[in-house]
């Protein structure tokens, strides 16, 4: 293989890698994230925020963030899951406070919740996903 073909192959591979990485990064920019430390500070400062927890019932009872609203909507894939968000959605529409969505790991379920809230009229800039979800929360929790 000639030097120019090798150079083209390496350059092409590098460009393709950058395109794939940029696409993956751009997809995540659709969502706002809040770190556990930032949420803990907001809670300590008694900030006016809504904490919407979508964990399954047993997980919520075992550990949840103080002040979190239990919805048991996880994994937020079916219409029956989304209906579980309606009670909190009605209250959120009447306010302007930030909304932090808590799911087990801060991934798909939280993203689907954000998508649902935005589709139902909540401004995207108001809705945050807790980075790493409940699994990444190292602060105190409540149990039932």
C-alpha positions in Angstrom: 0.0 0.0 0.0 1.4 3.4 -1.0 2.1 6.1 1.5 -0.7 8.3 0.0 -3.3 5.5 0.4 -2.2 4.9 4.0 -2.5 8.6 4.7 -6.0 8.7 3.1 -7.0 5.6 5.1 -5.8 7.1 8.4 -7.3 10.5 7.7 -10.6 8.9 6.7 -10.7 6.9 9.8 -9.9 9.9 12.0 -12.7 12.0 10.3 -15.2 9.2 10.7 -14.3 8.9 14.4 -14.8 12.6 14.9 -18.1 12.6 13.1 -19.4 9.7 15.2 -18.2 11.3 18.4 -19.7 14.7 17.5 -23.0 13.0 16.7 -23.1 11.2 20.0 -22.2 14.4 21.9 -24.8 16.4 20.0 -27.5 13.9 20.9 -26.8 14.4 24.6 -27.0 18.2 24.3 -30.7 17.8 23.9 -30.9 17.3 27.7 -29.9 19.5 30.7 -28.1 17.7 33.5 -27.7 18.6 37.1 -24.9 17.0 39.3 -25.7 15.5 42.6 -23.6 18.2 44.3 -25.6 20.9 42.6 -29.0 19.3 43.6 -27.8 18.8 47.2 -26.8 22.5 47.4 -30.2 23.5 46.0 -31.9 21.4 48.6 -29.7 22.8 51.4 -30.5 26.3 50.3 -34.2 25.5 50.1 -34.4 26.4 46.4 -37.9 26.3 44.9 -37.4 23.2 42.7 -39.5 20.2 41.8 -37.9 16.8 42.2 -39.7 14.2 40.2 -38.7 10.6 41.0 -39.7 8.0 38.4 -38.1 5.0 40.2 -40.2 1.9 40.7 -42.2 1.8 44.0 -39.9 -0.6 45.9 -36.8 1.4 44.9 -38.5 4.7 45.9 -39.5 3.2 49.3 -35.9 1.9 49.8 -34.2 5.2 49.0 -35.2 8.6 47.6 -34.1 12.2 47.8 -35.9 14.3 50.4 -38.7 16.2 48.8 -39.0 14.0 45.8 -42.4 13.4 44.3 -43.0 9.7 43.8 -44.5 8.8 40.4 -43.4 5.1 39.9 -43.4 5.9 36.1 -40.1 4.0 35.3 -39.3 3.0 32.5 -41.7 5.6 30.9 -42.1 3.5 27.8 -45.8 2.7 27.8 -48.9 5.0 27.9 -49.7 3.6 31.4 -46.2 4.7 32.5 -46.7 8.2 31.1 -50.1 8.5 32.8 -48.3 8.2 36.1 -46.6 11.5 35.3 -49.8 13.4 34.8 -50.4 14.4 38.5 -47.0 16.0 38.7 -47.3 17.4 35.1 -50.4 19.5 36.1 -48.6 21.1 39.0 -45.5 21.8 36.9 -47.5 23.6 34.2 -48.7 26.0 36.8 -45.2 27.0 38.0 -41.9 28.3 36.6 -39.6 26.4 38.9 -36.9 24.1 37.7 -37.7 20.4 37.5 -35.2 17.7 38.3 -36.0 14.2 37.1 -34.6 11.3 39.1 -34.4 7.8 37.6 -32.3 4.8 38.6 -29.2 5.7 36.5 -30.0 9.1 34.8 -30.4 7.7 31.3 -33.3 6.4 29.2 -36.2 6.7 31.6 -35.2 10.2 32.6 -34.7 11.2 29.0 -38.2 9.8 28.1 -39.7 11.7 31.0 -38.1 15.0 29.9 -39.3 14.3 26.3 -42.8 13.7 27.7 -42.8 16.9 29.8 -41.6 19.0 26.9 -44.2 17.5 24.6 -46.8 18.4 27.2 -45.7 22.0 27.4 -43.0 22.3 30.0 -40.2 24.5 28.7 -37.1 22.5 27.9 -34.8 24.9 29.8 -36.6 24.1 33.0 -36.1 20.4 33.0 -32.9 18.7 34.3 -31.8 15.1 34.7 -29.9 14.1 37.8 -26.5 12.9 36.5 -26.1 9.2 37.2 -29.6 9.2 38.7 -30.4 7.8 42.1 -27.5 5.4 41.7 -25.1 8.3 41.7 -26.6 10.0 44.7 -24.1 9.9 47.6 -26.1 12.2 50.0 -28.7 11.4 52.5 -31.9 9.7 51.5 -35.3 9.1 52.9 -37.0 5.7 53.3 -40.6 4.7 53.9 
